[in-house]
């Protein structure tokens, strides 16, 4: 589940990940562009009705089913049917999405979703329109909608050098998150690797990610992470009260032994998330 990444949702468990081809936006740096920027008839697919998906997830002892890789909004009805059936069979459902969706279907989907991870592209309309061929305002509304349903929410921002890495934009975004989603919403800043149409750009400097991290912490966000930098101390979860490591991560290795009943084993502070 850490690959999604979801850091406050059943740490160390496995997810049965599925997708169909297609997306509702076109990010110039998409890492899955071979399937996200194709139609289903242009790709090799396996027919798998909702019942089979849930059965396979249970057979492989997966804690959850993850709708990921491309954009679940494209296969909304399929996701909805699977998550509704999974709920009956005791399997969790998580949506990995760009949140470019109207409030009503987002709210309806959350009835059967246990967690949502949103790829928050940036905090300017210009970036959304120019780099992703999307829009920012509907995403902000969808984020507020998810929060209002009480579904567990985590955010990931891929920092692209020169395009969405300005300190002022990062600060405004973090202030919006604090005001509208709350200080306990996990925020992951992840490293850009040259992909698709942006192979001309360099990977994100670690120092840039650390600057974003420091801005978010200064704004008051409690659970901020740095991703795609294996071994970085900001991969781990720290207790906001005592400052000690609660969940230690190294790549996809997870040690949650200092998290007991959802609380810091050192001081007893309740760490927000879905743990058991």
C-alpha positions as CSV (number, residue, x, y, z in Angstrom):
1,X,0.0,0.0,0.0
2,X,3.0,2.3,0.5
3,X,3.6,2.3,-3.3
4,X,0.4,4.3,-3.8
5,X,1.6,6.0,-1.6
6,X,-0.8,5.7,1.4
7,X,1.2,6.0,4.7
8,X,-1.6,6.2,7.2
9,X,-3.7,3.3,5.9
10,X,-3.0,-0.2,7.1
11,X,0.8,0.1,6.8
12,X,2.7,-2.9,5.4
13,X,-0.4,-4.5,3.9
14,X,-0.7,-5.5,0.2
15,X,-3.2,-4.0,-2.3
16,X,-4.6,-5.7,-5.4
17,X,-4.1,-3.0,-8.0
18,X,-6.1,-2.8,-11.2
19,X,-6.8,-0.3,-14.0
20,X,-8.3,0.2,-17.4
21,X,-6.7,2.3,-20.2
22,X,-7.4,6.0,-20.4
23,X,-7.4,9.2,-18.5
24,X,-9.4,12.4,-18.3
25,X,-6.3,14.7,-18.4
26,X,-2.9,14.5,-20.1
27,X,0.1,15.3,-17.8
28,X,3.2,16.0,-19.9
29,X,5.2,13.9,-17.4
30,X,2.9,10.9,-16.9
31,X,4.8,7.8,-15.9
32,X,2.1,5.5,-17.1
33,X,1.5,7.2,-20.4
34,X,1.6,4.0,-22.4
35,X,-1.8,3.0,-20.9
36,X,-3.2,6.3,-19.6
37,X,-3.0,8.0,-23.0
38,X,-4.5,5.1,-24.9
39,X,-8.0,3.8,-25.5
40,X,-8.9,0.4,-24.2
41,X,-9.0,-1.0,-27.8
42,X,-5.4,0.1,-28.2
43,X,-4.2,-2.0,-25.2
44,X,-4.0,-5.6,-24.2
45,X,-6.7,-6.3,-21.5
46,X,-8.1,-9.1,-19.4
47,X,-11.8,-9.5,-18.8
48,X,-12.4,-9.5,-15.1
49,X,-16.0,-8.8,-13.7
50,X,-16.2,-7.3,-10.2
51,X,-16.9,-10.6,-8.5
52,X,-13.6,-12.0,-9.9
53,X,-11.6,-9.0,-8.8
54,X,-12.8,-9.4,-5.2
55,X,-12.3,-13.1,-5.3
56,X,-8.7,-12.7,-6.5
57,X,-8.0,-10.0,-3.9
58,X,-9.2,-12.4,-1.2
59,X,-7.2,-15.3,-2.6
60,X,-4.0,-13.4,-2.6
61,X,-4.8,-12.2,1.0
62,X,-4.8,-8.5,0.0
63,X,-6.1,-6.1,2.5
64,X,-7.4,-3.7,-0.2
65,X,-8.2,-3.3,-3.8
66,X,-6.5,-0.2,-5.4
67,X,-7.9,1.6,-8.4
68,X,-4.7,3.0,-9.8
69,X,-2.2,3.4,-12.6
70,X,-4.4,5.4,-14.9
71,X,-7.6,7.3,-13.7
72,X,-10.5,5.6,-12.0
73,X,-12.8,8.4,-13.0
74,X,-12.5,6.8,-16.5
75,X,-13.8,3.5,-15.2
76,X,-16.0,4.9,-12.5
77,X,-18.9,2.4,-12.8
78,X,-16.5,-0.5,-12.7
79,X,-14.8,0.9,-9.6
80,X,-18.1,1.6,-7.9
81,X,-19.4,-2.0,-8.5
82,X,-16.2,-3.5,-7.3
83,X,-15.9,-1.4,-4.2
84,X,-19.5,-2.0,-3.2
85,X,-19.0,-5.7,-3.5
86,X,-15.7,-5.6,-1.7
87,X,-17.3,-3.8,1.2
88,X,-19.7,-6.8,1.6
89,X,-16.8,-9.2,1.5
90,X,-14.6,-7.4,4.0
91,X,-12.0,-6.1,1.5
92,X,-11.1,-2.4,1.6
93,X,-11.1,-0.1,-1.5
94,X,-8.7,2.8,-2.3
95,X,-8.9,5.2,-5.2
96,X,-5.8,6.8,-6.6
97,X,-7.0,9.8,-8.6
98,X,-6.4,13.2,-10.0
99,X,-9.7,14.3,-8.5
100,X,-10.8,16.0,-11.7
101,X,-14.4,15.0,-11.1
102,X,-17.7,16.7,-10.2
103,X,-18.7,16.7,-6.4
104,X,-21.8,14.5,-6.8
105,X,-20.1,11.4,-8.3
106,X,-17.1,11.9,-6.0
107,X,-19.4,11.9,-3.0
108,X,-21.3,8.8,-4.3
109,X,-18.0,6.9,-4.8
110,X,-16.9,7.7,-1.3
111,X,-19.8,5.6,0.1
112,X,-17.8,2.5,-0.7
113,X,-14.2,3.8,-0.6
114,X,-12.0,3.5,2.5
115,X,-9.3,5.8,1.4
116,X,-8.5,8.2,-1.5
117,X,-5.0,9.4,-2.6
118,X,-5.1,12.4,-4.7
119,X,-2.4,13.4,-7.1
120,X,-2.5,17.2,-6.5
121,X,-0.7,18.5,-9.6
122,X,0.0,22.0,-8.5
123,X,-1.7,25.2,-7.3
124,X,-2.1,27.4,-10.3
125,X,-4.7,27.2,-13.1
126,X,-1.8,27.8,-15.6
127,X,0.0,24.6,-14.5
128,X,-3.2,22.5,-14.7
129,X,-4.1,23.9,-18.1
130,X,-0.7,24.0,-19.7
131,X,1.1,20.9,-18.3
132,X,-1.9,18.7,-17.5
133,X,-4.7,19.9,-19.7
134,X,-7.0,20.0,-16.7
135,X,-8.4,22.6,-14.3
136,X,-7.6,23.4,-10.7
137,X,-11.0,24.6,-9.4
138,X,-12.9,21.3,-9.8
139,X,-10.0,19.5,-8.1
140,X,-10.2,21.8,-5.0
141,X,-14.0,21.2,-4.9
142,X,-13.5,17.4,-5.1
143,X,-10.9,17.5,-2.3
144,X,-13.4,19.4,-0.1
145,X,-16.0,16.8,-1.0
146,X,-13.8,13.9,-0.1
147,X,-12.9,15.5,3.3
148,X,-16.6,16.2,4.0
149,X,-17.5,12.5,3.6
150,X,-14.9,11.4,6.2
151,X,-13.1,9.2,3.8
152,X,-9.4,8.9,4.6
153,X,-7.4,11.3,2.4
154,X,-3.8,11.7,1.5
155,X,-2.2,14.1,-1.1
156,X,0.8,13.7,-3.3
157,X,2.4,16.6,-5.2
158,X,5.0,15.7,-7.8
159,X,7.5,18.6,-7.8
160,X,8.5,19.4,-11.4
161,X,11.6,21.6,-11.7
162,X,10.7,25.1,-12.9
163,X,7.0,24.4,-13.3
164,X,5.4,23.9,-9.9
165,X,8.3,24.3,-7.5
166,X,8.1,28.0,-6.5
167,X,8.2,28.6,-2.7
168,X,5.2,31.0,-2.9
169,X,3.0,28.5,-4.8
170,X,4.0,25.8,-2.3
171,X,3.1,28.0,0.7
172,X,-0.3,29.0,-0.8
173,X,-1.1,25.4,-1.4
174,X,-0.1,24.3,2.1
175,X,-2.2,27.2,3.6
176,X,-5.2,26.0,1.5
177,X,-4.7,22.4,2.7
178,X,-4.5,23.6,6.3
179,X,-7.6,25.8,6.0
180,X,-9.8,23.4,4.0
181,X,-8.6,19.8,4.7
182,X,-6.9,20.2,8.1
183,X,-3.4,19.9,9.5
184,X,-3.6,16.1,9.9
185,X,-3.9,15.5,6.2
186,X,-0.8,13.7,5.0
187,X,1.1,15.5,2.3
188,X,3.8,13.8,0.1
189,X,6.2,15.8,-2.0
190,X,7.7,13.4,-4.6
191,X,10.6,13.6,-6.9
192,X,10.1,14.1,-10.6
193,X,11.9,11.7,-12.9
194,X,12.0,12.7,-16.6
195,X,9.1,11.0,-18.4
196,X,6.9,11.2,-21.5
197,X,7.0,14.7,-22.9
198,X,9.3,16.2,-20.2
199,X,12.4,14.2,-20.7
200,X,14.3,17.4,-21.2
201,X,14.0,18.4,-17.6
202,X,16.3,17.2,-14.8
203,X,15.1,15.1,-11.8
204,X,14.0,17.2,-8.9
205,X,16.9,18.2,-6.6
206,X,16.5,16.8,-3.1
207,X,17.1,20.3,-1.8
208,X,13.9,21.5,-3.5
209,X,11.9,18.7,-2.0
210,X,13.3,19.6,1.4
211,X,12.4,23.2,0.9
212,X,8.8,22.2,0.2
213,X,8.8,20.0,3.3
214,X,10.1,22.8,5.4
215,X,7.4,25.2,4.1
216,X,4.6,22.7,4.8
217,X,5.9,22.1,8.3
218,X,6.2,25.9,8.9
219,X,2.6,26.4,7.8
220,X,1.6,23.8,10.4
221,X,1.0,20.6,8.5
222,X,1.9,17.7,10.8
223,X,2.4,14.8,8.5
224,X,4.7,15.8,5.6
225,X,6.7,13.3,3.5
226,X,9.4,13.2,0.8
227,X,8.9,10.5,-1.8
228,X,11.1,8.9,-4.5
229,X,14.2,9.5,-2.4
230,X,15.0,6.2,-0.8
231,X,16.4,6.4,2.6
232,X,15.4,10.0,3.3
233,X,14.4,10.6,6.9
234,X,11.2,12.2,5.7
235,X,9.9,8.8,4.5
236,X,9.1,8.0,8.1
237,X,6.2,9.1,10.3
238,X,7.0,11.2,13.4
239,X,4.9,11.9,16.4
240,X,3.9,15.6,16.4
241,X,3.9,15.6,20.3
242,X,7.3,13.9,21.2
243,X,9.0,14.0,17.8
244,X,10.0,10.3,17.9
245,X,9.6,7.9,14.9
246,X,6.3,6.1,15.0
247,X,6.5,4.3,11.6
248,X,9.9,3.8,10.1
249,X,10.1,3.4,6.3
250,X,13.0,2.6,4.0
251,X,11.8,2.3,0.4
252,X,8.9,-0.1,0.7
253,X,10.1,-1.6,4.0
254,X,7.8,-0.6,6.9
255,X,8.3,-0.9,10.6
256,X,5.2,0.1,12.5
257,X,6.2,-1.5,15.8
258,X,6.1,1.9,17.6
259,X,2.5,2.4,16.6
260,X,0.2,0.7,19.1
261,X,-3.6,0.9,18.7
262,X,-3.2,3.9,16.5
263,X,-1.1,5.7,19.2
264,X,2.6,6.7,19.6
265,X,4.2,4.0,21.7
266,X,6.5,6.6,23.2
267,X,4.0,9.1,24.5
268,X,0.5,7.8,23.7
269,X,-0.4,10.6,21.2
270,X,-3.2,9.5,18.8
271,X,-1.8,9.4,15.2
272,X,-4.6,10.0,12.7
273,X,-5.2,7.3,10.1
274,X,-6.9,3.9,9.5
275,X,-4.7,1.4,11.3
276,X,-6.9,-1.7,12.2
